[in-house]
């Protein structure tokens, strides 16, 4: 029960990775608040936590809607108290912000080149990833001033270290998350708020499953390329993130701030040669 009585707010709380984070942290004694856009999905995770003897609340709130976040923030304080740890898990990509080809001139598909990318879709990707991290940090970060053991944990990506082909907007947005993590770490060091990030490697999710696997479960060309670049030769499992998450949340990292931790099976370390 190393996180007993801590109030942990998790955005994107019903996602494949964040739901497992929530369940794990609840087992360590934390009181979990799940935020997301679909209340039924959040409540399914909440139910698992409560049935296991934990404490959890769910709220439908868009991370880009400041007024909704402020309303939820007030309700959380009334019911559980102020936030101790914020995990900014909301994010994602958009198909209209993705090119069909990896290099210009190769396998061009009409309507899917760099010059066809929809600027609104590109903006949406930046918004959900960057502003969707900025706004919750701005609102829930205020709770942490003057308290002990508080931190913000952002979710970066392998594409922040080296941009992945096709997903230009997502790669740039995640690079912004890593940069923002370092900025906040410096800015809030005097307030004793630690700010770090986790950069997951490649985990199969509903967002990328069709991109990485065929209907029969075999790997696509892109999926094979990723596994070929991953020294541990597999995709990550949600459980692979939990040790790093627990470490960053706990008192053992009281002097750790401003870092981005790859949890990637060696992908970022491998030069390809």
Buried (B, 14 or more C-beta within 10 A) or exposed (E): EEBEEBBBBBBBBBBBBBBBBBBBBBBBBBBBBBBBBEBEBBBBBBEBBBEEEBBBBBBBBBBBEBEBBEEBBEBBEEEBEBBBBBBBBBBBBBEBBBBBBEEEEEEBEEEBBEEEBEEEBBBBBBBBBBBBBBBBBEBBBEBBEEEEBBBBBBBBBBBBBEBBBBBBBBBBBBBBBBBBBBEBBEEBEEEBBBBBBBBBBBBBBEEBBEBBBEEEEEBEEBBEBBBEBBEBEEBBEBEBBBEBBBBBBBEEBEEBBBBBBBBBBEBBEBEEE
